């Protein structure tokens, strides 16, 4: 009997607390939505920045690869000429 009263009192207290504090006001909901919208805008902007950075990195890699190919070609040419002078 004591357990049942304790559970009932606990449930009643919890229910009263939820009723008093569980409902957000319209202003709170609007503020939460505004904050979520700002977060979404910031995330989209960050995604665009990251995409731009990735494209720049890919272009830099391509330039580095081209430069490396040019150096290798020049090195091969120098070796061939040097080898030809020896022979």
C-alpha positions in Angstrom: 0.0 0.0 0.0 2.8 2.4 0.9 4.6 1.6 -2.4 1.5 2.3 -4.4 1.0 5.7 -2.6 4.6 6.6 -3.3 4.4 5.7 -6.9 1.1 7.6 -7.2 2.6 10.7 -5.5 5.7 10.5 -7.7 3.6 10.1 -10.9 1.4 13.1 -9.8 4.4 15.2 -9.1 6.0 14.3 -12.4 2.8 15.0 -14.3 2.3 18.4 -12.6 5.9 19.3 -13.4 5.5 18.4 -17.1 2.3 20.4 -17.3 3.9 23.4 -15.8 7.1 23.3 -17.7 6.6 21.0 -20.6 5.0 23.3 -23.1 7.1 25.8 -25.0 5.7 29.2 -25.7 5.2 30.4 -29.2 8.1 32.8 -28.8 10.3 30.0 -27.6 9.4 27.8 -30.6 10.0 30.8 -33.0 13.4 31.4 -31.4 14.3 27.7 -31.7 13.2 27.7 -35.3 15.2 30.9 -36.0 18.3 29.3 -34.4 17.9 26.2 -36.4 17.5 28.2 -39.6 20.7 30.1 -38.8 22.5 26.9 -38.1 21.4 25.5 -41.5 22.5 28.6 -43.3 25.9 28.5 -41.6 26.2 24.8 -42.4 25.4 25.4 -46.1 27.9 28.2 -46.3 30.5 26.0 -44.7 29.7 23.2 -47.2 30.2 25.7 -50.1 33.5 26.9 -48.7 34.7 23.3 -48.3 33.7 22.5 -51.8 35.6 25.5 -53.1 38.6 24.5 -51.0 38.5 20.9 -52.4 38.3 22.3 -56.0 41.3 24.5 -55.3 43.2 21.6 -53.8 42.5 19.4 -56.9 43.6 22.2 -59.2 46.8 22.6 -57.2 47.4 18.9 -57.3 47.0 18.9 -61.1 49.4 21.8 -61.4 51.9 20.0 -59.2 51.5 16.8 -61.3 52.1 18.8 -64.5 55.2 20.4 -63.0 56.5 17.1 -61.9 56.0 15.6 -65.4 57.9 18.6 -66.9 60.8 18.1 -64.5 60.9 14.4 -65.2 60.9 15.1 -69.0 63.7 17.6 -68.6 65.7 15.3 -66.4 65.3 12.5 -69.0 66.5 14.8 -71.7 69.5 15.9 -69.7 70.4 12.3 -69.0 70.1 11.4 -72.7 72.3 14.3 -73.7 74.8 13.6 -71.0 74.9 10.0 -71.9 75.4 10.8 -75.6 78.4 13.0 -74.8 80.1 10.2 -73.0 79.7 7.7 -75.7 
